[in-house]
C-alpha cells in the first residue's frame, strides 16, 4: 500500500530545470544523488545575482563591491553554522568539499605546531571499513608519515558497524576516531552520538564524515558531540567546489593551518608569518565566494530580499521532512528489490536504519552493464566500487549498482526503476 | 560508464570462434580481482605472421570487448609485433575501462600464451626437420 506523500515532490520538481530534460527519448530519472544533486532555480538565481551585482574578492578590497561581497560571504558562514547547530560562524571553514575538509584536519594534525594536536609515533587513528576513500586514504598517508597506526573497524553481516570491536579497539593511544555518519554504499546510518561518547571516553577526538548525512537528515553538531564534521555543498543543492569543515572553536583556535599563503595571515615578514583567527586562517587564497553564498544564502543588500542558499531551500522544507520522504522512497524501493530474483541488496534491510542509498548486485551480471541498460531507459545510477574499494572487497563483490534518492524523486520514479530493472534482470541479462 | 568502443565490441565481438589444428592456443584468467573472466585464443601462423585468429571469452563486458580488440590488433602482425600488444594498449584502443576493470583485460595474456606455443611448436618442428636431414 502506498503511503501518503510526505512532501510535495511535484512542486519541488518545478524548481529544478534539469529534471525537464530527456535522455534519448526517455524522461530523466535521476537516482545518482549520492554522487551529486541538482540545483534549484533559487540557488541558480543566487549565483547569477552574485556575479551580476556583487562580484568582488573578500576581506581585502576596500571598495563597495568588496565590502558587500565580504558581508554576504560572512553571512553565509553564519547561516551554515545555524543549519548544523554550531555555536557560531567561527566554527565554519569553507573548503572545496568533504575530501578537502578531512585533508585539512589530517595534515593539520600531522604538522601541528601544538604538540597536543600533533600525531605522534605510536598513536592510533581509528576508521571504519565503510569509509569513503576521502575518509580513509588521507589517514593512511598521514599515519604512515607520523608513524601512527591505523585501525579499521569492521561491519557486522547486516551492514552495521561492529560497535564491540570499536569499543575494544580504543586505547589511551587513540588520538582520533573517524566515521561516516551515513555509508555511501550500505546506506547504514551510524550511531555517531554513541561513537563520539566512546571516542571522548578514550580521550580521542571524533571526526564525522557527514557527506551522506547532512544533506539528508537533521544533523546537529552539539547533539552528536563531534569535534569535526565534514560535508560537501554539491550533494545538497549547492554548486560543486564548496564544502564545509565544522570544527570546535577551541580546536580550530589551536590547530595549525593546512594551506598557507594569501588571506590567511595576520602579518608577514620576510622571516615568518602569523595567522588570522579561525575560520579565516584555514581559508587560504581566494575562496569560492559565490559557492559559499549559494550554499549558505545571504541578504541581498541592495533589495533587502533574501538570496536563497541551498540550506535555506532545505530548511524551508525541513530536514525532518527530507528524511521522512527519503525513508518512504527507500522503504518502497527496498521492498521491490528484495522481491526480485537474482538481486542482492547490501546494507541494513530496515529503512529506519539507513539513508536513501541502495547498492545492489545482480547475480551473474556486471554492475556497469546494469547501469548502462538502466541509462538506456533514462535512469541515472552509479556503478562500480563507489569510492569505497575496501568495502567492496569486504563484501566480496567486484562492484555494485547504486540508486540514491533526494527530495525531488517520487514513488512513481521508484516504480518505473523497479519495472525496468526487473525487465533487465529477467529478459536482458540472460 | 563503458566507452562506446567497449559497448560496440561487447555487443558485436569480432573473431569469435575456434580454429581447428591451430598453430598456437593460449588461455588466461582474470585472477583474484576478476575470477569470472576467462579468454581462449587460437592463432594460425603463416610466414611468421598471424593470418587467422579466433577467441572465445567468458566474463564481463570488458573481458569480451578486450578479446575482440586484441584479435583485431593482432591479425596480420608478425609474432614479435603481436607479443608487444599490452593490456594498456588494448585499454587505450577500448577508449578506457571503468575503475578496477583493467584486470579484466585478459586477452593479451592469452594471446601471449598462444604465440609462445606457436613458437615452441615451430622450434620443435625445426628441430625435427634438422634431425631428419
Interface residues (C-beta under 8 A of the other chain):
Chain A: X366 X368 X369 X371 X372 X375 X383 X384 X385 X389 X398 X399
Chain B: X1 X2 X7 X33 X34 X60 X61 X98 X99 X100 X101
